[in-house]
Amino acid sequence: MSALLKVTDAHVAYGKVEAVRAVSLEVADNEIVTIIGANGAGKTTLLNAIMGILPLTGGVAFAGRDMLQLEIEDRVAAGLSLVPEHRELFGTMNVEDNLQLGAFRIAKAVAARSFERVYTLFPRLKERRKQLAGTLSGGEQQMLAMGRALMGAPKLLMLDEPSLGLAPIIVADIFRTIGELRAAGVSVLLVEQNAQAALKIADRAYVMELGEFILNGPAAEIATNQRVAASYLGFTHESESRI
Amino acid sequence: MNTTIMLFLVQDGITNGAIYALLGLALVLVFAVTRVILIPQGEFVTFGALTYATLSAGNMPGTAQLAVAMGVVAFGLDLFGGRRSLHLRLVARAFAINILLPVAIYALTYWFAGKNTPIAVNIALSLLIVAAIGLFLYRLVFQPLAHTSVLVLLIASVGAHLALQGLGLVFFGAEGQRGPTISDAAFMVGPLRFTGQSIAVYAITIAFIVGLWLFFGLTLYGKALRATAVNRLGARLVGIRTTLSGQIAFLLASVIGALSGILIVPITTLYYDTGFLIGLKGFIAAIIGGLVSYPLTAVAALVVGTVEAFSSFYASNFKEVIVFTLILPVLVLRSLAAPEVEEEKD
């Protein structure tokens, strides 16, 4: 499999403080990859830098093209899409307008099909299509942010903490949808603190600590790794074996 | 005071207020989209009005040359900015917008100037010329500064205002000018005399507000502009270029400014520096609207126009003082309502 996204030896700094150090990562076509790690490990910083919101030194290639010199808008045009932690919706505009703007770069006929697809994935959005985005519940806002990103028919969707602050039942819903994206031909790079849920749907995982990747491998292996289990999954294998 | 005088003053106030409303709306739009407080708005008014007056007098306006000159510099900037990846397509596009467009406008103006052209053609030419200047003003001054703070943008805005005002003096001289009216018709309603010109002011103002409302509510580009104003990062993440939004905003602002100038130059004598004061009154309306609210700005503009009319009747020496004093209670109230002012991060 060829790498869709290839990040090599990436460094991201806020002034003199390096928040991400020497990170390399790959996402293949049709793959779901997750980056797990504690709060402040640099996960969000890394995603923002891949999108071009923060300056990055190192290499970022996407679909065989060098992204490093490109503006955010050009990376979007190349098929890279980010659902940021704060969602960045157009709060004073309704759901339908938010989705329509998600397809800003796409031909009208294609956008019509995108509407279908997003409304099928998130029937709730269809019910709320005339409601202002700012008045939606947290879960609906997350769905809208994902829907808006999908309207642009991206090749890779980067999700930053999609479960943050949401009720467990909604979280399950969102994760199920992320799993369904693969069938639609969208690769996913998922950043999550909810490691358990993320590892369940991901193919591969990277573990981030203090700005560096300390582990990577197939998600199933990472899930059974002792250190990961102790730090991120909330139990140790000793206690598990006692049960 | 009798009712007739009062009605006259209200009528006068609303006519001026309609113009201030247009200018105020343009200021709110530009600020929301680009964070620029558009002080050169007044120069758009002057340039529109005096270009129209010059054309009507059968002469060639200097603003047409300015548009070409600004286009050439913009072309250089575009080439320099894209030097790392100069495709033929990019160069062709930059050439078409920066060179062909202003040259075509110049050629059209040259072709029509001096002949007995109908008023509509002169209006269209004036709008085209000022629209091109507005577009290039964004490209030359504000696009390179798009990432800086509101304060830096404001300083650049003051600089652009001074430069354009100086150019206005070069192009149009220190003499005041008047332009021909759009219509000489007039009729009486009770004691009030409505001229064709004042009707044109109302009609065009209303048409523009409705047009803007439709543009922002229904079209994809209008929505993209609103999206940029609501959430700049969100807009970039769906692929809306900040520069595109900025260009559309400046294009609209310059057309609105020029149109306002063309509407008032038959009523008032305009000098090369008159636009600044007119723009400032639109600015007061925009400030009363908090630089965010379109309806509040429009209403405030009518109040500004009316207060101006009454104060010029009762205390004409203090006319400007009274009008600009309106801003003080608003600023005090606003500062009480929102004690913390944060410089946005972006």
Boltz contact constraints between the chains, C-beta under 6 A:
constraints:
  - contact:
      token1: [A, 72]
      token2: [B, 236]
      max_distance: 6.0
  - contact:
      token1: [A, 73]
      token2: [B, 236]
      max_distance: 6.0
  - contact:
      token1: [A, 73]
      token2: [B, 239]
      max_distance: 6.0
  - contact:
      token1: [A, 73]
      token2: [B, 241]
      max_distance: 6.0
  - contact:
      token1: [A, 76]
      token2: [B, 239]
      max_distance: 6.0
  - contact:
      token1: [A, 77]
      token2: [B, 239]
      max_distance: 6.0
  - contact:
      token1: [A, 82]
      token2: [B, 237]
      max_distance: 6.0
  - contact:
      token1: [A, 88]
      token2: [B, 231]
      max_distance: 6.0
  - contact:
      token1: [A, 88]
      token2: [B, 233]
      max_distance: 6.0
  - contact:
      token1: [A, 88]
      token2: [B, 234]
      max_distance: 6.0
  - contact:
      token1: [A, 90]
      token2: [B, 227]
      max_distance: 6.0
  - contact:
      token1: [A, 90]
      token2: [B, 230]
      max_distance: 6.0
  - contact:
      token1: [A, 90]
      token2: [B, 231]
      max_distance: 6.0
  - contact:
      token1: [A, 90]
      token2: [B, 234]
      max_distance: 6.0
  - contact:
      token1: [A, 92]
      token2: [B, 230]
      max_distance: 6.0
  - contact:
      token1: [A, 97]
      token2: [B, 223]
      max_distance: 6.0
  - contact:
      token1: [A, 101]
      token2: [B, 223]
      max_distance: 6.0
  - contact:
      token1: [A, 101]
      token2: [B, 227]
      max_distance: 6.0
  - contact:
      token1: [A, 101]
      token2: [B, 238]
      max_distance: 6.0
  - contact:
      token1: [A, 102]
      token2: [B, 238]
      max_distance: 6.0
  - contact:
      token1: [A, 104]
      token2: [B, 238]
      max_distance: 6.0
  - contact:
      token1: [A, 104]
      token2: [B, 239]
      max_distance: 6.0
  - contact:
      token1: [A, 104]
      token2: [B, 240]
      max_distance: 6.0
  - contact:
      token1: [A, 105]
      token2: [B, 239]
      max_distance: 6.0
